[in-house]
Amino acid sequence: MASDWPERPKLTADRLVALAAVARLTLEPAQAARLLPQIEQIFGLLDALNAVPLGETVPASPFDPRQPD
């Protein structure tokens, strides 16, 4: 089954440092290199969830992002 999500770009330690900077966090390249395998594992789990075919499954709970009036 084809995913509706675009292919995720490869995460590198440099990209991780840049993403941390966008979030105003300081992340040294050595720290990023240590975190990278764990983050890739998390992304792998998310990819596995995205691959589950849902078909016409109705959500278990409705979600409406609008604030109640």
C-alpha positions in Angstrom: 0.0 0.0 0.0 1.4 3.4 -1.0 1.7 5.9 1.8 0.1 9.3 1.6 3.2 10.7 3.3 6.2 11.9 1.2 9.4 10.0 1.7 11.3 11.2 4.8 14.7 12.6 4.0 17.7 10.9 5.7 18.5 12.4 9.1 22.1 13.2 9.6 23.9 14.5 12.7 24.3 17.9 10.8 20.6 18.1 10.1 19.9 17.2 13.7 22.1 20.0 15.0 20.3 22.4 12.5 16.9 21.2 13.7 17.9 21.8 17.3 19.1 25.3 16.4 15.6 26.0 14.9 14.1 25.0 18.3 16.7 27.3 20.0 18.5 24.3 21.5 22.2 23.8 21.6 23.2 20.4 20.4 26.9 19.6 19.8 27.8 17.4 16.9 29.0 14.6 19.2 25.7 14.7 21.1 23.8 14.6 17.8 25.8 11.6 16.7 24.9 9.8 19.9 21.2 10.6 19.6 20.9 9.8 15.9 20.4 6.0 16.3 17.7 6.5 18.9 15.9 9.1 16.8 16.1 6.9 13.7 14.6 4.0 15.8 11.7 6.3 16.8 11.2 7.3 13.1 11.2 3.6 12.2 8.4 3.0 14.6 6.4 5.9 13.2 7.0 4.6 9.7 5.7 1.2 10.7 2.6 2.8 12.1 2.1 4.8 9.0 2.3 1.6 6.9 -0.6 0.0 8.7 -3.5 -0.1 6.2 -6.6 1.5 7.7 -8.9 1.3 4.7 -12.2 2.9 5.6 -11.7 2.5 9.4 -13.6 5.2 11.3 -11.5 6.9 13.9 -12.1 5.6 17.5 -12.7 9.1 18.7 -13.6 12.2 16.6 -11.1 15.0 16.5 -12.2 18.6 15.9 -9.3 21.1 16.2 -11.7 24.1 16.4 -12.3 25.6 19.8 -15.9 25.2 21.1 -18.1 28.3 20.8 
